[in-house]
Amino acid sequence: MIPRTRAGVAALAAVLVATALTGCSASTAGEVERYGQALRELDGVESVEVGISRPLPTLVDASVDVVLEADAEVLAAVVATACSFPRSPDIRLSLAVTAGATTLRQLGLASCPGDELAELAELAEAIEGTARAPIVLEFAADEVLRLSVVGDDPLDVLRALATAAFPGDFSVSGGPIEFATGPGAEVPALAEDLLALDARFPVLTAAVAPDSARLQVQGSFAASLTADVAAFLESRSASRWGARSVSVTEDGTLPSSSPATVLRDALAQELGVAGLANRGRLYFVVAGPDALTELSTAIQSRNPDGVEIVIESIGVQPRFGPELGTPLALSPDDNPYPAWAEQWRAAAAVPDVASVTVGRGTLVVTLAEGGDVGAVESLLADLAARFGVAARIA
């Protein structure tokens, strides 16, 4: 299930093709045990559990659960060995790989796995290691690929979902984040949007359907909470969120005093600006490059505790914001926002640019619908030369 390289994926595909014509027959209990023992003897297989029941005296119903290393050659050996036995409708095979804090399980496979493994191979590799706390991803393949999440950290779930496009129709259930059945290719972008939303409104739960999204956030906010969240999501992508009816509830908890809340209150009193304190950071929204430079310059000398300051735009084109995870503890000696404001200003002069995402030494833009790639590439070449950044089109 976890080939770690494209060569591993190709090797697995070759094994699947070679075994595709294996015959199918009923199994005895002894044959099931021999099947399990053959898998148990493979290098890299950590455990094999065989369960056998007899619904009727002449029938065998067997489950074989295999835990293996996250290694392409081990997986290929498991598939080859499983398929060296006659196919049996009586055996349900499940494979599990644990990599760091993430456990990946493929459930309900035939005794000789089909090409669903090859389909999920690169996806599984991409997901590996994305969760910071333990999370279990379980796949059961039929007409719709379903993901059941075991774990209660919404950010871990979203980070895993944001990693790679899922093949075919897809749904997510069993945890704080749920997606109704829909195109799997859309899931990463929706997850990225919710991760970005979490930076402003801590996301506790989310249930996303083709025409709706029900969210719960942590904290106590203004009466305009639902409208604010909907506006933020639509600023990320009107095509993804414009057709979805967004409803938001809050859990009503009040944040405890922290350097971020102290700085927020001081800036509100001294400068008359409204910020949002969340998870140790302070967030502001500005309307343009001039306001960005002015606000960041005012904050840099008022931030003795090194609070991270995230300043972005909502509802203006091109949309502006720093890349998630960028260190932003402003000080008189370290304030990247004025330079970023100039990059934003230059991008705003090119109507083909829809968004600007900046980082320490990076610049990523997205094209407006029907945008001229050549015009944007010329802009990026100029900004790369002026600011010494790695610039690209997303």
JOURSUL-V222221 format. One record per pair of residues at least 4 apart in sequence whose C-alpha atoms are under 6 Angstrom apart, sorted by the first residue. I is the first residue (numbers start at 1). GAP is how many residues later the second one is. Records with the same first field share a line. If there is no record, write none. Layout:
# JOURSUL-V222221
I: GAP ; GAP
This chain:
# JOURSUL-V222221
1: 116 ; 120
2: 68 ; 119 ; 122 ; 123
3: 5 ; 6 ; 68 ; 69 ; 118
4: 68 ; 121
8: 64
12: 64
13: 105
19: 64
23: 63 ; 64
24: 62 ; 63 ; 64
25: 62 ; 63
26: 62
27: 4
40: 8
44: 24 ; 25 ; 30
45: 23
46: 21 ; 22
47: 19 ; 20
48: 17 ; 18
49: 15 ; 16
50: 13 ; 14
51: 11 ; 12
52: 9 ; 10
53: 8
54: 5 ; 6
61: 29
62: 28 ; 29
63: 28 ; 29
64: 29
65: 29
66: 29
67: 28 ; 29 ; 30
68: 29
69: 28
70: 27
77: 4
82: 30
83: 29
87: 24 ; 25
88: 23
91: 20
92: 16 ; 17 ; 18
93: 15 ; 16 ; 17 ; 18
94: 12 ; 13 ; 14 ; 15
95: 10 ; 11
96: 8 ; 9
97: 6 ; 7
98: 4 ; 5
100: 29
101: 32 ; 33
102: 27 ; 32 ; 33 ; 34
103: 33
104: 33
105: 33
106: 33
107: 32 ; 33
109: 4
117: 4
120: 4
127: 33 ; 36
130: 30
131: 25
135: 15 ; 16
136: 13 ; 14
137: 12
138: 9 ; 10
139: 7 ; 8
140: 6
141: 4
144: 25 ; 26
145: 25
146: 24 ; 25 ; 26
147: 25
148: 24 ; 25 ; 26
149: 25 ; 26
154: 22
155: 4
158: 4 ; 33
161: 27
162: 26 ; 29 ; 30
165: 20
166: 18 ; 19
167: 17
168: 16
169: 13 ; 14 ; 15
170: 11 ; 12 ; 14
171: 8 ; 9 ; 10
172: 6 ; 7
173: 5
176: 29
177: 28 ; 29
178: 29
179: 28 ; 29
180: 29
197: 4
198: 4 ; 5
201: 16
202: 15 ; 16
203: 14
204: 12 ; 13
205: 10 ; 11
206: 8 ; 9
207: 6 ; 7
208: 5
211: 33
212: 32 ; 33 ; 34
213: 33
214: 33
215: 33
216: 32 ; 33 ; 34
217: 33
218: 32 ; 33
219: 32 ; 33 ; 34 ; 35
220: 32 ; 33
224: 4
226: 21 ; 22
234: 4 ; 7 ; 8
235: 80
238: 4
257: 4
260: 17 ; 20 ; 21 ; 22 ; 47
261: 16
264: 11
267: 4
268: 4 ; 5 ; 6
275: 8 ; 9
276: 6 ; 7
277: 4 ; 5
281: 27
282: 27
283: 27 ; 28
284: 27
285: 26 ; 27 ; 28
286: 27
287: 26
289: 52 ; 56
291: 4
293: 45
300: 30 ; 31 ; 32
301: 31
306: 23
307: 22
308: 20 ; 21
309: 19
312: 8 ; 9
313: 6 ; 7
318: 30 ; 36 ; 37
319: 36 ; 37
320: 35 ; 36 ; 37
321: 36
322: 35 ; 36 ; 37
323: 34 ; 35 ; 36
330: 4 ; 5
337: 4
352: 15 ; 16 ; 19 ; 20
353: 14 ; 15
354: 12 ; 13 ; 14
355: 10 ; 11
356: 8 ; 9
357: 6 ; 7
358: 4 ; 5
361: 28
362: 27 ; 28 ; 29
363: 28
364: 27 ; 28 ; 29
365: 28 ; 29
366: 27 ; 28
367: 4
380: 4 ; 11
383: 4
384: 4 ; 5 ; 7
